[in-house]
Amino acid sequence: MRSAGLLPYRSVGSLEVLIAHPGGPWFANKDAGSWSVVKGIVKDGENDEDAAAREFSEETGWDPPTEDDWVSLGETTLKSRKIVVAWAVKTDFDMSKFNPGTFTLYGREYPEIDRVVWMAPNDARRKLNPAQTIFIDRLEQHLELNGGQEDQR
């Protein structure tokens, strides 16, 4: 199985990343190690970038940033053996317009993700699934190599 997602980031005096807490009964009382980049399953015949954009929109209700601004963060493998590929994108969102998609489990509807939060990288590392912390490392390396700025296209 393969998932694709986005790791939005911004600089408000210091770097912050936007991560998501999964909705539903399995994650209701879980915190550290349970958060994720906003991601979802890559469908058969779908490329990773299209899946990341689709999932971001479905799970947050926000339009995904244009792919021209995406920075590849590569991939990682979760304990479940699912492969996750991600991109970072410098952006900001109106948090009041967060409108997560839903799924139905045993006849009850749940949000795909129940909240998204901007966090400092070290705080996000404590919250993220451990296999996904590599995405923050790679983002910080990218920013360091580019003097804290994005590639000028």
C-alpha positions in Angstrom: 0.0 0.0 0.0 1.1 3.5 -0.8 0.0 6.9 0.6 0.9 10.4 -0.6 0.6 13.7 1.3 1.6 17.2 2.0 3.5 18.9 4.8 2.6 22.6 4.8 5.1 24.9 6.6 5.4 28.5 7.4 7.7 30.9 9.1 6.3 33.1 11.8 9.5 34.1 13.4 10.5 30.5 13.4 9.6 27.4 11.4 6.2 25.7 11.9 4.7 22.7 10.2 1.1 21.7 9.9 0.3 18.2 11.0 -3.0 16.3 11.4 -4.6 14.1 14.1 -6.6 11.2 12.6 -10.3 11.1 13.4 -12.4 8.1 14.4 -12.6 5.9 17.5 -9.1 4.2 17.1 -7.2 7.5 17.6 -9.6 9.4 19.9 -7.4 8.9 23.0 -4.0 8.7 21.2 -1.6 11.6 20.9 2.2 11.2 20.8 3.2 9.1 17.8 -0.3 9.2 16.3 -0.3 12.4 14.2 0.5 12.5 10.5 1.2 14.6 7.5 -2.1 15.1 5.6 -2.1 12.1 3.4 -4.1 9.2 2.0 -4.0 6.2 -0.3 -2.8 6.4 -3.8 -5.5 4.9 -6.0 -4.7 2.4 -8.8 -3.6 4.4 -11.9 -3.2 7.6 -9.9 0.2 9.3 -9.7 1.6 10.3 -6.2 1.3 14.1 -6.8 -2.4 13.8 -7.8 -3.1 11.6 -4.8 -1.4 14.0 -2.4 -3.4 17.0 -3.8 -6.7 15.0 -3.8 -6.2 13.7 -0.3 -5.2 17.1 1.1 -8.4 18.7 -0.3 -10.6 15.8 0.8 -9.2 15.7 4.3 -9.0 19.4 5.1 -11.4 21.2 2.8 -8.6 23.5 1.6 -7.4 23.8 -2.0 -4.0 22.3 -2.2 -1.1 24.7 -3.1 0.0 24.5 -6.7 2.5 21.7 -7.4 5.0 24.2 -8.8 5.8 25.1 -5.2 6.1 21.6 -3.8 9.4 20.4 -2.4 10.0 16.6 -2.5 10.6 15.0 0.9 11.0 11.5 -0.5 9.4 8.5 1.1 9.4 6.5 4.3 8.0 3.1 5.3 5.7 2.8 8.3 5.8 -0.3 10.6 2.7 -1.5 8.7 4.9 -1.6 5.6 2.8 1.2 4.0 5.0 3.5 2.0 4.4 7.2 2.5 5.6 9.8 0.0 5.4 13.5 0.9 6.0 17.0 -0.3 6.6 20.2 1.7 4.9 23.4 0.6 5.3 26.9 2.1 1.8 28.3 2.7 -0.7 29.3 5.3 -4.4 28.5 5.7 -7.4 30.1 7.3 -7.9 27.6 10.1 -11.5 28.6 10.5 -12.1 27.1 7.1 -10.8 23.7 8.1 -13.6 21.3 6.9 -12.5 17.7 7.0 -13.9 14.9 5.0 -15.7 12.0 6.7 -15.8 8.3 6.7 -18.4 5.9 8.0 -17.6 3.1 10.4 -20.3 0.8 11.9 -23.0 3.1 10.8 -21.4 6.2 12.4 -19.8 9.1 10.6 -16.3 10.3 11.7 -14.0 13.1 10.4 -11.0 11.8 8.4 -8.9 14.0 10.6 -10.3 15.7 13.7 -7.8 18.6 13.9 -4.8 20.2 12.3 -2.2 22.2 14.2 0.8 24.4 13.4 3.7 23.2 15.5 7.4 23.9 15.9 9.4 21.0 14.3 10.5 19.5 17.7 6.9 19.5 19.0 5.7 17.9 15.7 8.4 15.2 15.9 6.9 14.1 19.3 3.4 14.0 17.9 4.1 12.4 14.5 4.2 8.7 13.7 7.9 8.0 14.3 8.5 7.0 10.7 7.2 10.3 9.4 9.7 12.5 11.4 12.2 12.1 8.6 10.0 14.5 6.6 10.7 17.3 9.0 14.4 16.4 9.0 14.4 16.6 5.2 12.5 19.9 5.2 14.9 21.5 7.6 17.8 20.2 5.5 16.2 21.7 2.4 15.7 25.1 4.0 19.2 25.1 5.4 20.7 24.4 2.0 18.6 27.2 0.5 19.4 29.7 3.2 15.9 29.4 4.7 14.3 30.4 1.5 12.5 28.4 -1.2 14.1 27.8 -4.6 13.5 30.7 -6.9 11.7 29.4 -9.9 
